[in-house]
Amino acid sequence: MKDSELEEVEINLVLETLRLRHGYDFRHYAQASLRRRLRSLQHLFGLKHLVDLVPRLLRERDLLSKVLAGLSVPMTEMFRDPAVFLALRQEVVPLLRTFPQINIWQVGCATGEEAYSLAILMAEEGCLFRCQIYATDINDAALATAEEGVFPARKMALYGDNYRNAGGTGKLADYYHHHMDFVQMDPTLRRSMVFAHHNLVSDGIFCEAHLVVCRNVLIYFDRHLQAHCFALMKGSLVRGGCLCLGSRESVEGTVVERDFQAINKAMRIFRLRPRGSTP
Ligand SMILES: C[S@@+](CC[C@H](N)C(=O)[O-])C[C@H]1O[C@@H](n2cnc3c(N)ncnc32)[C@H](O)[C@@H]1O
């Protein structure tokens, strides 16, 4: 058996252990990045062979959260890709205003920066008081950071630039308190935010949403899992609700393509068509 074939067998054994022992199914994640992250876990735990993870995953309960954190990529920024937030402010908020209550499901929130950015945007548009932001992820360590809303102060210069380019109408510093080398997000934002564990692979619809934001998550999945997630997000949207995928993913060429009309093609922002209306 070639080394690459052996590695394939080891990967499959680890993934099956995660699935059968812990109920986490990574079989439909994009292979190349999954393989890279499994190799870094092997180094992190000082394992001679990847397959040595199997007995540890079977017996050590505490290991699961570390493995999940290692397999997820919680890279994020406040107002990441500012043009997407500008489009949300200019083209989506006017539609959201027509609903008496606005639920936003932010899928794959990582450490929460994107959810806080959405809360700031909604506050500046005068809608936060009737808005609930549900931000979900499978990475519990990242969710704990999101709950705290504490971020390194050194990142604020970049986030401030993003905020201005995203059409921010005030100063980003108005939304956090500075303590030494970290900042604490203003607790008034948190009143409209809920962070929760949710697995796109195995869990159902999280809430009835008027806007679903899912950026830089589906790129880690294969076509099969992407199709499943699109159906889940479509199922959670009210008629006339919006889906924001950002610059790297699209509904085009997927099973739900005909259900959505583009609001902003470049930023991949779509609106669920009214029932019975055809493209
Ligand atoms: C690169 S981050 C994206 C963060 C943010 N949306 C952004 O664009 O800045 C991808 C996130 O997707 C999460 N994720 C991966 N698989 C998931 C799953 N099955 N269910 C829910 N979240 C998942 C990861 O834990 C990670 O936090």
PDBQT file of the ligand as one rigid body, heavy atoms in Angstrom, charges set to zero:
ROOT
HETATM    1  C1  LIG A 301     -13.529  30.933   8.673  1.00  0.00    +0.000 C 
HETATM    2  S1  LIG A 301     -14.740  30.919   9.927  1.00  0.00    +0.000 S 
HETATM    3  C2  LIG A 301     -15.884  32.108   9.307  1.00  0.00    +0.000 C 
HETATM    4  C3  LIG A 301     -16.187  33.175  10.330  1.00  0.00    +0.000 C 
HETATM    5  C4  LIG A 301     -17.071  34.310   9.828  1.00  0.00    +0.000 C 
HETATM    6  N1  LIG A 301     -18.298  33.825   9.260  1.00  0.00    +0.000 N 
HETATM    7  C5  LIG A 301     -16.342  35.169   8.838  1.00  0.00    +0.000 C 
HETATM    8  O1  LIG A 301     -16.606  35.105   7.644  1.00  0.00    +0.000 OA
HETATM    9  O2  LIG A 301     -15.472  35.927   9.260  1.00  0.00    +0.000 OA
HETATM   10  C6  LIG A 301     -15.583  29.373   9.639  1.00  0.00    +0.000 C 
HETATM   11  C7  LIG A 301     -16.400  28.924  10.845  1.00  0.00    +0.000 C 
HETATM   12  O3  LIG A 301     -17.286  27.875  10.436  1.00  0.00    +0.000 OA
HETATM   13  C8  LIG A 301     -17.434  27.000  11.525  1.00  0.00    +0.000 C 
HETATM   14  N2  LIG A 301     -17.944  25.685  11.119  1.00  0.00    +0.000 N 
HETATM   15  C9  LIG A 301     -17.276  24.690  10.492  1.00  0.00    +0.000 A 
HETATM   16  N3  LIG A 301     -18.051  23.603  10.365  1.00  0.00    +0.000 NA
HETATM   17  C10 LIG A 301     -19.252  23.917  10.897  1.00  0.00    +0.000 A 
HETATM   18  C11 LIG A 301     -20.469  23.211  11.074  1.00  0.00    +0.000 A 
HETATM   19  N4  LIG A 301     -20.579  21.948  10.676  1.00  0.00    +0.000 N 
HETATM   20  N5  LIG A 301     -21.509  23.834  11.673  1.00  0.00    +0.000 NA
HETATM   21  C12 LIG A 301     -21.379  25.110  12.106  1.00  0.00    +0.000 A 
HETATM   22  N6  LIG A 301     -20.253  25.845  11.976  1.00  0.00    +0.000 NA
HETATM   23  C13 LIG A 301     -19.192  25.254  11.386  1.00  0.00    +0.000 A 
HETATM   24  C14 LIG A 301     -16.035  26.913  12.093  1.00  0.00    +0.000 C 
HETATM   25  O4  LIG A 301     -16.038  26.424  13.420  1.00  0.00    +0.000 OA
HETATM   26  C15 LIG A 301     -15.544  28.351  11.965  1.00  0.00    +0.000 C 
HETATM   27  O5  LIG A 301     -15.734  29.073  13.154  1.00  0.00    +0.000 OA
ENDROOT
TORSDOF 0
